[in-house]
Amino acid sequence: MPEKDRPVGFCQRDMARIAQALLLKAMPKISPAAAESRRSRILDAAAQCFAKHGVHVSVDEICATAGISKGAIYGYFPSKDAIIQGLADRHMTDLDAITHAGSLEELCALLLARAGNGDASNSRLELEAWTYSLNTPLLRSRLRANTAQLQSALTDAVTNLQANGSVRNDADPAACAAVVETFALGMVAKAALGDLDTAAQIRDSLRALSDLLAQR
């Protein structure tokens, strides 16, 4: 669009949204299930590329890994930042399970799964996403919102575990949630840096933390 014809306040993000809408309109109609499958395929490919090469990998490489054209990818995600946001959001799908964990053991298992069971590549992706977001306000805002949701789910989990006698009644749920969240982020960083060799080390650390919360 020529500069003189561009509306006031029209920015590059608006152009990306318009391009995405035009691409979606031009794409052959597929079922919602097929569209979701393709979206998941893109995210899987992106996660694989980010884990191997870091978040600065090109969209072209994501396309090659997914076996999808760049135009098709932009039909689902207007930018690489949007792909990273999609991965961050997908990482939040276990919040309901965390909230309703029936025991400390179950809660620890869910947290271990969130840490990729000690997989350094998974931890690298999460750590790099946080670092990358420092210069990407929209992504940083999304990650902070996700963190707040995780802490809320952990607070509810501790409250529920107190009700069934699994956690000490004198423990403050919000404070416990903050400690567990900080611990989890630390485990992600250590795994990404190679300081944790096995899932067993994370599991042992989680067990030690849960012992501090357990009802005596």
C-alpha positions in Angstrom: 0.0 0.0 0.0 1.5 3.4 -1.0 2.6 5.5 2.0 0.2 8.4 1.0 -2.8 6.0 0.9 -2.0 4.4 4.3 -4.5 5.3 7.0 -3.3 7.1 10.1 -2.1 4.6 12.7 -1.7 1.9 10.1 1.3 -0.2 11.1 3.2 -3.3 10.1 1.2 -5.4 12.5 -2.0 -4.3 10.7 -0.4 -5.3 7.4 0.4 -8.7 8.8 -3.2 -9.2 10.0 -4.6 -8.2 6.6 -2.1 -10.5 4.9 -3.2 -13.4 7.2 -6.9 -12.7 6.5 -6.3 -12.7 2.8 -4.3 -15.9 2.9 -7.0 -17.6 5.0 -9.6 -16.5 2.5 -7.5 -17.8 -0.4 -6.7 -21.2 1.2 -8.8 -24.2 0.2 -11.5 -24.9 2.7 -10.6 -27.6 5.1 -12.4 -29.0 8.2 -11.8 -27.6 11.6 -10.1 -30.8 12.7 -7.7 -30.7 9.7 -7.0 -27.0 10.4 -6.2 -27.8 14.0 -4.0 -30.7 13.0 -2.0 -28.5 10.6 -1.7 -25.8 13.3 -0.4 -28.4 15.7 2.0 -29.7 13.1 3.4 -26.2 12.6 3.9 -25.8 16.4 5.6 -29.3 16.6 8.0 -28.3 13.8 8.7 -25.0 15.4 9.4 -26.6 18.8 11.8 -29.0 17.1 13.6 -26.2 15.3 13.8 -23.9 18.4 15.0 -26.8 20.6 17.8 -27.6 18.1 18.8 -24.2 16.8 17.3 -21.6 19.2 14.5 -19.2 18.8 16.3 -17.2 16.1 15.9 -20.0 13.6 14.2 -18.8 10.4 10.6 -19.3 9.4 11.9 -21.0 6.3 13.4 -23.8 8.4 10.2 -24.2 10.3 8.4 -24.5 6.9 10.9 -27.2 5.8 10.5 -29.2 9.0 6.7 -29.0 8.9 6.6 -29.7 5.2 4.3 -26.7 4.7 4.8 -23.6 2.5 5.5 -20.2 4.1 2.2 -18.9 2.8 0.3 -21.8 4.5 2.2 -21.1 7.8 1.3 -17.4 7.7 -2.3 -18.5 7.2 -2.2 -19.8 10.8 0.5 -17.5 12.4 1.2 -14.0 11.1 4.8 -14.0 12.5 7.4 -16.1 14.2 6.6 -14.3 17.4 3.0 -15.6 17.1 4.4 -19.1 16.7 6.3 -18.7 19.9 3.2 -17.4 21.6 1.3 -20.4 20.3 3.9 -22.7 21.9 3.7 -20.8 25.2 -0.1 -21.1 25.2 0.0 -24.8 24.4 2.3 -25.2 27.4 -0.6 -24.0 29.6 -3.1 -26.8 28.7 -2.4 -28.7 31.9 -3.6 -26.0 34.4 -6.9 -27.8 35.1 -5.0 -31.0 35.9 -2.7 -29.1 38.2 -5.6 -27.4 40.0 -7.3 -30.7 40.7 -4.2 -32.8 41.6 -5.4 -35.3 44.2 -2.1 -35.6 46.0 1.4 -34.1 46.3 2.7 -37.0 44.3 0.4 -36.3 41.4 1.2 -32.6 41.6 4.9 -33.4 41.4 4.4 -35.7 38.4 2.5 -32.9 36.6 5.3 -30.4 37.3 7.9 -32.9 36.2 6.0 -33.3 32.9 6.0 -29.5 32.5 9.7 -29.5 32.8 9.9 -32.0 29.9 10.9 -34.8 32.2 14.4 -33.4 32.3 14.7 -32.9 28.5 17.4 -30.2 28.1 16.0 -29.2 24.6 12.6 -28.6 26.1 14.0 -26.5 28.8 16.2 -24.6 26.4 13.2 -23.6 24.4 11.4 -22.2 27.5 14.4 -20.3 28.7 15.2 -18.9 25.3 11.5 -17.8 24.9 11.8 -15.8 28.1 15.1 -14.2 27.0 13.7 -13.4 23.5 10.6 -11.8 25.1 12.8 -9.2 26.8 12.8 -7.3 23.5 9.3 -8.3 22.4 6.7 -6.6 24.7 3.7 -8.5 23.3 5.3 -11.9 23.9 6.6 -10.8 27.3 3.1 -9.8 28.3 1.7 -13.1 27.2 4.4 -15.1 29.1 3.8 -13.0 32.2 0.1 -13.7 31.9 0.7 -17.4 31.5 3.0 -17.3 34.6 0.2 -15.6 36.6 -2.2 -18.3 35.5 0.2 -21.0 36.6 0.6 -19.4 40.0 -3.1 -19.2 40.4 -3.5 -22.9 39.4 -0.8 -23.8 42.0 -2.5 -21.7 44.7 -5.8 -23.5 44.0 -4.0 -26.9 44.0 -2.4 -26.2 47.4 -5.8 -25.1 48.8 -7.4 -28.3 47.5 -4.6 -30.4 48.9 -5.0 -28.7 52.3 -8.7 -29.6 52.2 -7.9 -33.3 51.7 -5.2 -33.4 54.3 -2.2 -33.7 52.0 -0.7 -30.3 52.8 -0.1 -28.6 56.1 -3.0 -26.3 57.2 -0.6 -23.6 58.4 0.9 -23.2 55.0 -0.2 -20.1 53.0 -1.4 -21.4 49.5 -0.2 -18.3 47.6 3.2 -18.3 49.2 3.6 -22.0 48.5 2.6 -21.4 44.9 5.2 -18.7 44.5 7.9 -21.0 46.0 6.9 -23.9 43.7 6.8 -21.7 40.6 10.2 -20.2 41.4 11.6 -23.7 42.0 10.1 -24.9 38.7 11.7 -21.9 36.8 15.0 -22.7 38.4 14.8 -26.3 37.4 14.1 -25.3 33.8 17.2 -23.0 33.8 19.4 -25.7 35.3 18.2 -28.3 32.8 18.7 -26.0 29.9 22.3 -25.3 31.1 23.0 -29.0 31.5 23.2 -29.0 35.2 20.5 -31.7 35.5 21.3 -35.0 33.8 18.2 -37.0 34.5 14.5 -36.7 35.3 15.3 -38.5 38.5 17.2 -35.5 39.8 14.3 -33.2 39.2 11.9 -35.8 40.8 14.1 -36.0 43.9 14.2 -32.2 44.2 10.4 -32.0 43.8 10.0 -34.7 46.4 12.2 -32.8 48.9 10.1 -29.7 48.3 6.8 -31.5 48.7 8.1 -33.0 52.0 8.2 -29.5 53.3 4.6 -29.0 52.5 3.3 -32.4 53.6 0.9 -32.7 56.5 2.7 -34.1 59.6 
